[in-house]
Amino acid sequence: MVASGIRFNDYLFTEPRNLAEWVPPKYAGLFAILTLDQNWAPKPFQPLCFGEFGNNSRMAETVRGTGHLFIAVLPMPFSTTDQRSAARDQLIWAYSPLWQAKGTPSAPSELARKLEELEKKHEEQTTQFRLLLSNMNKLFEPQPDPPARRRSIGFLPQSATAG
């Protein structure tokens, strides 16, 4: 027996429904906004957008549209926001939906993580730059005079003493 729905990666979403008739569920999960496209198989639906919603979400106003759009839902009732965001980002990376740029951070937590990475890199580069400047300044410091040349110890051949 095979469950009905539409599969994206290892996730089995519900059967696509007309977006205009859709009522958001009261549980958390992912959604996929789809359009009909005969080039996609085994079902003729191309993903336009993947998103996530929490419990009692009011996301219906944000995704409603006109035209021939469909929506499929992946129920994830006991998931955390991070788990849903990770699954959504994985699907975005795998399918490159038309309405979402590849690699575009979608969640505030993702933006905060990227900002922390940039701040860390900036601090490392600043430290390296300061080290480079301090080493460069040593080149311009007065160099100690070389020690005065002393006479060699020992016997010198007669030709060396004649000059």
C-alpha positions as YAML, in Angstrom:
chain: A
units: angstrom
residues:
- id: 1
  name: MET
  ca: [0.00, 0.00, 0.00]
- id: 2
  name: VAL
  ca: [1.44, 3.36, -1.03]
- id: 3
  name: ALA
  ca: [0.51, 6.62, 0.67]
- id: 4
  name: SER
  ca: [-0.88, 9.26, -1.63]
- id: 5
  name: GLY
  ca: [0.79, 12.60, -1.95]
- id: 6
  name: ILE
  ca: [3.70, 14.23, -3.69]
- id: 7
  name: ARG
  ca: [7.28, 13.45, -2.77]
- id: 8
  name: PHE
  ca: [10.10, 15.98, -2.61]
- id: 9
  name: ASN
  ca: [13.39, 14.38, -1.56]
- id: 10
  name: ASP
  ca: [12.52, 12.09, 1.35]
- id: 11
  name: TYR
  ca: [9.48, 14.14, 2.39]
- id: 12
  name: LEU
  ca: [5.96, 13.05, 1.48]
- id: 13
  name: PHE
  ca: [3.69, 16.10, 1.17]
- id: 14
  name: THR
  ca: [-0.09, 15.90, 0.89]
- id: 15
  name: GLU
  ca: [-1.80, 15.77, -2.50]
- id: 16
  name: PRO
  ca: [-1.69, 19.22, -4.12]
- id: 17
  name: ARG
  ca: [-4.84, 21.29, -3.60]
- id: 18
  name: ASN
  ca: [-5.98, 24.51, -5.17]
- id: 19
  name: LEU
  ca: [-4.37, 27.37, -3.23]
- id: 20
  name: ALA
  ca: [-7.51, 29.53, -3.31]
- id: 21
  name: GLU
  ca: [-9.48, 26.84, -1.41]
- id: 22
  name: TRP
  ca: [-6.77, 25.98, 1.11]
- id: 23
  name: VAL
  ca: [-7.20, 26.55, 4.83]
- id: 24
  name: PRO
  ca: [-3.99, 26.44, 6.91]
- id: 25
  name: PRO
  ca: [-3.81, 23.56, 9.38]
- id: 26
  name: LYS
  ca: [-3.50, 24.06, 13.14]
- id: 27
  name: TYR
  ca: [-0.21, 22.15, 13.34]
- id: 28
  name: ALA
  ca: [3.36, 22.99, 12.31]
- id: 29
  name: GLY
  ca: [4.91, 21.87, 9.06]
- id: 30
  name: LEU
  ca: [6.21, 22.77, 5.63]
- id: 31
  name: PHE
  ca: [4.33, 23.87, 2.55]
- id: 32
  name: ALA
  ca: [5.13, 23.85, -1.15]
- id: 33
  name: ILE
  ca: [3.47, 26.25, -3.58]
- id: 34
  name: LEU
  ca: [3.19, 24.46, -6.92]
- id: 35
  name: THR
  ca: [2.20, 25.13, -10.50]
- id: 36
  name: LEU
  ca: [1.19, 22.71, -13.22]
- id: 37
  name: ASP
  ca: [4.10, 21.76, -15.46]
- id: 38
  name: GLN
  ca: [3.92, 18.74, -17.76]
- id: 39
  name: ASN
  ca: [7.74, 18.51, -17.80]
- id: 40
  name: TRP
  ca: [7.80, 17.38, -14.16]
- id: 41
  name: ALA
  ca: [7.30, 13.71, -13.30]
- id: 42
  name: PRO
  ca: [5.89, 11.54, -11.89]
- id: 43
  name: LYS
  ca: [3.32, 14.23, -11.03]
- id: 44
  name: PRO
  ca: [3.09, 17.35, -13.21]
- id: 45
  name: PHE
  ca: [3.74, 19.91, -10.45]
- id: 46
  name: GLN
  ca: [6.75, 22.20, -10.32]
- id: 47
  name: PRO
  ca: [7.61, 23.76, -6.94]
- id: 48
  name: LEU
  ca: [7.64, 27.56, -6.95]
- id: 49
  name: CYS
  ca: [8.29, 28.07, -3.26]
- id: 50
  name: PHE
  ca: [8.94, 26.09, -0.06]
- id: 51
  name: GLY
  ca: [8.09, 27.51, 3.33]
- id: 52
  name: GLU
  ca: [7.51, 26.58, 6.93]
- id: 53
  name: PHE
  ca: [4.82, 27.47, 9.40]
- id: 54
  name: GLY
  ca: [4.37, 26.97, 13.12]
- id: 55
  name: ASN
  ca: [1.38, 26.01, 15.21]
- id: 56
  name: ASN
  ca: [-1.72, 28.14, 14.58]
- id: 57
  name: SER
  ca: [0.09, 29.93, 11.78]
- id: 58
  name: ARG
  ca: [-1.48, 32.90, 10.03]
- id: 59
  name: MET
  ca: [0.44, 32.41, 6.85]
- id: 60
  name: ALA
  ca: [-2.64, 32.08, 4.63]
- id: 61
  name: GLU
  ca: [-2.61, 35.79, 3.79]
- id: 62
  name: THR
  ca: [1.05, 35.64, 2.72]
- id: 63
  name: VAL
  ca: [0.76, 32.77, 0.25]
- id: 64
  name: ARG
  ca: [-2.67, 33.27, -1.31]
- id: 65
  name: GLY
  ca: [-2.67, 34.26, -4.93]
- id: 66
  name: THR
  ca: [-4.66, 34.11, -8.06]
- id: 67
  name: GLY
  ca: [-4.26, 31.82, -11.01]
- id: 68
  name: HIS
  ca: [-3.60, 28.12, -11.14]
- id: 69
  name: LEU
  ca: [-1.50, 27.68, -8.04]
- id: 70
  name: PHE
  ca: [-1.55, 24.64, -5.82]
- id: 71
  name: ILE
  ca: [-0.29, 23.89, -2.33]
- id: 72
  name: ALA
  ca: [0.94, 20.71, -0.69]
- id: 73
  name: VAL
  ca: [1.66, 20.40, 3.04]
- id: 74
  name: LEU
  ca: [4.13, 18.28, 4.99]
- id: 75
  name: PRO
  ca: [2.78, 17.87, 8.54]
- id: 76
  name: MET
  ca: [5.53, 18.18, 11.19]
- id: 77
  name: PRO
  ca: [3.43, 18.62, 14.36]
- id: 78
  name: PHE
  ca: [6.11, 18.02, 17.01]
- id: 79
  name: SER
  ca: [9.02, 19.69, 15.20]
- id: 80
  name: THR
  ca: [11.04, 22.70, 16.25]
- id: 81
  name: THR
  ca: [11.49, 25.83, 14.17]
- id: 82
  name: ASP
  ca: [15.11, 24.85, 13.49]
- id: 83
  name: GLN
  ca: [14.09, 21.39, 12.25]
- id: 84
  name: ARG
  ca: [11.49, 22.87, 9.90]
- id: 85
  name: SER
  ca: [13.91, 25.54, 8.68]
- id: 86
  name: ALA
  ca: [16.59, 22.94, 7.98]
- id: 87
  name: ALA
  ca: [14.17, 20.77, 6.00]
- id: 88
  name: ARG
  ca: [12.89, 23.81, 4.07]
- id: 89
  name: ASP
  ca: [16.45, 24.95, 3.26]
- id: 90
  name: GLN
  ca: [17.34, 21.44, 2.10]
- id: 91
  name: LEU
  ca: [14.36, 21.43, -0.28]
- id: 92
  name: ILE
  ca: [15.20, 24.92, -1.57]
- id: 93
  name: TRP
  ca: [18.76, 23.81, -2.26]
- id: 94
  name: ALA
  ca: [17.66, 20.59, -3.97]
- id: 95
  name: TYR
  ca: [14.89, 22.01, -6.20]
- id: 96
  name: SER
  ca: [15.85, 25.68, -6.77]
- id: 97
  name: PRO
  ca: [12.25, 26.92, -6.82]
- id: 98
  name: LEU
  ca: [11.56, 29.84, -9.14]
- id: 99
  name: TRP
  ca: [10.34, 32.17, -6.40]
- id: 100
  name: GLN
  ca: [13.34, 31.59, -4.13]
- id: 101
  name: ALA
  ca: [16.94, 32.36, -4.93]
- id: 102
  name: LYS
  ca: [19.31, 29.49, -4.23]
- id: 103
  name: GLY
  ca: [21.03, 29.93, -0.88]
- id: 104
  name: THR
  ca: [18.93, 32.90, 0.18]
- id: 105
  name: PRO
  ca: [18.54, 32.82, 3.94]
- id: 106
  name: SER
  ca: [14.87, 32.75, 4.83]
- id: 107
  name: ALA
  ca: [14.78, 32.68, 8.59]
- id: 108
  name: PRO
  ca: [15.99, 35.32, 11.03]
- id: 109
  name: SER
  ca: [18.02, 32.63, 12.81]
- id: 110
  name: GLU
  ca: [19.86, 31.91, 9.55]
- id: 111
  name: LEU
  ca: [20.61, 35.61, 9.08]
- id: 112
  name: ALA
  ca: [21.87, 35.86, 12.67]
- id: 113
  name: ARG
  ca: [24.14, 32.83, 12.14]
- id: 114
  name: LYS
  ca: [25.57, 34.31, 8.95]
- id: 115
  name: LEU
  ca: [26.13, 37.65, 10.67]
- id: 116
  name: GLU
  ca: [28.03, 35.91, 13.49]
- id: 117
  name: GLU
  ca: [30.19, 34.11, 10.91]
- id: 118
  name: LEU
  ca: [30.98, 37.41, 9.19]
- id: 119
  name: GLU
  ca: [31.83, 39.09, 12.49]
- id: 120
  name: LYS
  ca: [34.17, 36.21, 13.39]
- id: 121
  name: LYS
  ca: [35.91, 36.40, 9.99]
- id: 122
  name: HIS
  ca: [36.22, 40.17, 10.34]
- id: 123
  name: GLU
  ca: [37.84, 39.81, 13.77]
- id: 124
  name: GLU
  ca: [40.29, 37.19, 12.46]
- id: 125
  name: GLN
  ca: [41.23, 39.38, 9.50]
- id: 126
  name: THR
  ca: [41.66, 42.41, 11.76]
- id: 127
  name: THR
  ca: [44.01, 40.43, 14.00]
- id: 128
  name: GLN
  ca: [46.02, 39.24, 11.01]
- id: 129
  name: PHE
  ca: [46.21, 42.78, 9.62]
- id: 130
  name: ARG
  ca: [47.47, 44.16, 12.94]
- id: 131
  name: LEU
  ca: [50.13, 41.45, 13.10]
- id: 132
  name: LEU
  ca: [51.21, 42.30, 9.56]
- id: 133
  name: LEU
  ca: [51.43, 46.01, 10.42]
- id: 134
  name: SER
  ca: [53.51, 45.38, 13.54]
- id: 135
  name: ASN
  ca: [55.92, 43.20, 11.55]
- id: 136
  name: MET
  ca: [56.09, 45.82, 8.83]
- id: 137
  name: ASN
  ca: [56.91, 48.54, 11.38]
- id: 138
  name: LYS
  ca: [59.92, 46.51, 12.52]
- id: 139
  name: LEU
  ca: [61.42, 47.01, 9.06]
- id: 140
  name: PHE
  ca: [61.49, 50.78, 9.58]
- id: 141
  name: GLU
  ca: [63.00, 50.74, 13.06]
- id: 142
  name: PRO
  ca: [66.66, 51.78, 13.27]
- id: 143
  name: GLN
  ca: [68.81, 48.75, 12.81]
- id: 144
  name: PRO
  ca: [71.66, 48.20, 15.27]
- id: 145
  name: ASP
  ca: [75.11, 49.02, 13.89]
- id: 146
  name: PRO
  ca: [77.07, 45.97, 12.90]
- id: 147
  name: PRO
  ca: [79.92, 45.26, 15.32]
- id: 148
  name: ALA
  ca: [83.33, 46.77, 14.41]
- id: 149
  name: ARG
  ca: [85.53, 44.42, 12.48]
- id: 150
  name: ARG
  ca: [88.10, 42.85, 14.72]
- id: 151
  name: ARG
  ca: [91.38, 41.38, 13.83]
- id: 152
  name: SER
  ca: [91.36, 37.67, 13.33]
- id: 153
  name: ILE
  ca: [92.86, 35.53, 15.97]
- id: 154
  name: GLY
  ca: [95.74, 33.32, 15.00]
- id: 155
  name: PHE
  ca: [98.60, 33.47, 12.57]
- id: 156
  name: LEU
  ca: [98.13, 35.04, 9.19]
- id: 157
  name: PRO
  ca: [100.12, 34.08, 6.14]
- id: 158
  name: GLN
  ca: [102.75, 36.60, 5.13]
- id: 159
  name: SER
  ca: [100.88, 37.67, 1.98]
- id: 160
  name: ALA
  ca: [97.89, 38.79, 4.09]
- id: 161
  name: THR
  ca: [100.05, 40.92, 6.39]
- id: 162
  name: ALA
  ca: [101.91, 42.59, 3.57]
- id: 163
  name: GLY
  ca: [98.80, 44.27, 2.20]
...
